[in-house]
Amino acid sequence: MPTAMATREMTSDRKVQHSRAACRLIQPGSWVRCVHCDDTIKFVARLRHKQVVANVYQAGQWQGIEHFHERCYAESCSPYGDPTDY
């Protein structure tokens, strides 16, 4: 078991996290709100819509996850950079 000092030393070597976005298919059962338009992002059979999921960090601290419709993310000028495709 590492000591408190060893734990601080291990975490001090970590890279500072920053906000980033990923574009992925909407999965069945998904039911979240778009932070841009406040409409529900939901799975629709036979349509392969995508959503952008952003991990949001502020001053290196994780603040949460934000969901966008793919078009809403583009309309909001990609606030967390160009999304990577998954």
Order of alpha helices (4+ residues) and beta strands (2+ residues): alpha-beta-beta-beta-beta-beta-alpha-beta
